[in-house]
Amino acid sequence: MLKLTNVTKTYGRSWPFSQKITPVQEVSFSLHAKKTTGLVGKSGCGKSTLARCIAGLQPIDSGHIVYQDVSLNQLSFREWLPYRRKIQMVFQHPDTALNPKKKILESLKEPFRLHRILPEREAVQKIRESLAFFGLTEDILSRYPHQVSGGQIQRVALLRALSLQPELLILDEPTSMLDVSVQAQMIQLLQKIQREFSLSMLFITHDIHLINAISDHLLIMKEGRILEQGSTQTIFSNPVHSETKKIAESLKIGLF
Ligand SMILES: Nc1ncnc2c1ncn2[C@@H]1O[C@H](COP(=O)(O)OP(=O)(O)OP(=O)(O)O)[C@@H](O)[C@H]1O
């Protein structure tokens, strides 16, 4: 469904810090339709940059990102719009997920308006009907983001992303800023989403136990490159690279 070929992304630093860094280097992989793929690697190895490039939030320097036979990186902003609906991303920081100046209902209505999915009254009805699935209640709709918890904001962010009925959901460490007890509830919600929504997920996390629990496939990233890829079971039972061996070992002894 999504195929990356030799994707490279460089950040240029302006004078006097003129060195460039290339957090994504010639990355190639395919995502499997309706499966969850975990993207694992040390902090700073380029996972979020890669995710933002796939979601169209950052341009790439070279290579191809092909989604359903369309080369996304060659599209204009306007041509990209339908793909923004199909490829949704939920970010790590709950405090940047929603506009702090808008009540939560307004933020939830926005995608319906932007993508002209439903008239306002029907959109609100749909939002109300969806709340329970995401473990939310009506009273949250009239609050501002600073009046609710980080866990609730991530639930709202998931509701908003899924209200667009995306085909690919990219989750960039959606649980890492949450308390451990809240993380467990979020994981249950993510597993429920896996069961109920027929979508593909690209899941970025440092939590190797979570990756093991919810990913069908794995991409192991190091210093901007994909070191190893394959089914989660194969990679953890037969790791090839030393980096992957360390991760597989930490899973056995409960570290990472
Ligand atoms: N907008 C930017 N401009 C310049 N450099 C950036 C930018 N965003 C990220 N970087 C750098 O690119 C490298 C990769 O960052 P990235 O956030 O993609 O890594 P990551 O694997 O997601 O890390 P983490 O797990 O800590 O979130 C880092 O060295 C980072 O400092």
The ligand as an SDF file (V2000), in Angstrom:
LIG
                    3D

 31 33  0  0  0  0  0  0  0  0999 V2000
   13.4280   20.5390   12.0630 N   0  0  0  0  0  0  0  0  0  0  0  0
   14.6770   20.1070   12.2720 C   0  0  0  0  0  0  0  0  0  0  0  0
   15.7510   20.8320   11.8990 N   0  0  0  0  0  0  0  0  0  0  0  0
   17.0110   20.3870   12.0860 C   0  0  0  0  0  0  0  0  0  0  0  0
   17.3170   19.1890   12.6580 N   0  0  0  0  0  0  0  0  0  0  0  0
   16.2710   18.4180   13.0540 C   0  0  0  0  0  0  0  0  0  0  0  0
   14.9090   18.8240   12.8880 C   0  0  0  0  0  0  0  0  0  0  0  0
   14.0940   17.8170   13.3820 N   0  0  0  0  0  0  0  0  0  0  0  0
   14.9220   16.8540   13.8280 C   0  0  0  0  0  0  0  0  0  0  0  0
   16.2170   17.2070   13.6260 N   0  0  0  0  0  0  0  0  0  0  0  0
   17.3900   16.3810   13.9520 C   0  0  0  0  0  0  0  0  0  0  0  0
   17.2890   15.1980   13.1690 O   0  0  0  0  0  0  0  0  0  0  0  0
   17.7540   14.0750   13.9200 C   0  0  0  0  0  0  0  0  0  0  0  0
   16.6550   13.0230   13.9760 C   0  0  0  0  0  0  0  0  0  0  0  0
   15.5740   13.5370   14.7650 O   0  0  0  0  0  0  0  0  0  0  0  0
   14.2010   12.7310   14.9150 P   0  0  0  0  0  0  0  0  0  0  0  0
   13.3240   13.5470   15.8080 O   0  0  0  0  0  0  0  0  0  0  0  0
   13.6960   12.3790   13.5760 O   0  0  0  0  0  0  0  0  0  0  0  0
   14.6890   11.4020   15.6730 O   0  0  0  0  0  0  0  0  0  0  0  0
   13.8600   10.3350   16.5040 P   0  0  0  0  0  0  0  0  0  0  0  0
   14.4520    9.0060   16.1970 O   0  0  0  0  0  0  0  0  0  0  0  0
   12.3950   10.5010   16.2380 O   0  0  0  0  0  0  0  0  0  0  0  0
   14.1890   10.7490   17.9970 O   0  0  0  0  0  0  0  0  0  0  0  0
   13.2720   10.5720   19.3230 P   0  0  0  0  0  0  0  0  0  0  0  0
   13.0950    9.0890   19.5240 O   0  0  0  0  0  0  0  0  0  0  0  0
   14.1040   11.1950   20.3930 O   0  0  0  0  0  0  0  0  0  0  0  0
   11.9770   11.2930   19.0870 O   0  0  0  0  0  0  0  0  0  0  0  0
   18.1660   14.6070   15.2850 C   0  0  0  0  0  0  0  0  0  0  0  0
   19.5590   14.8190   15.2580 O   0  0  0  0  0  0  0  0  0  0  0  0
   17.4220   15.9240   15.3950 C   0  0  0  0  0  0  0  0  0  0  0  0
   18.1350   16.8410   16.2010 O   0  0  0  0  0  0  0  0  0  0  0  0
  1  2  1  0
  2  3  1  0
  2  7  2  0
  3  4  2  0
  4  5  1  0
  5  6  2  0
  6  7  1  0
  6 10  1  0
  7  8  1  0
  8  9  2  0
  9 10  1  0
 10 11  1  0
 11 12  1  0
 11 30  1  0
 12 13  1  0
 13 14  1  0
 13 28  1  0
 14 15  1  0
 15 16  1  0
 16 17  2  0
 16 18  1  0
 16 19  1  0
 19 20  1  0
 20 21  2  0
 20 22  1  0
 20 23  1  0
 23 24  1  0
 24 25  2  0
 24 26  1  0
 24 27  1  0
 28 29  1  0
 28 30  1  0
 30 31  1  0
M  END
$$$$
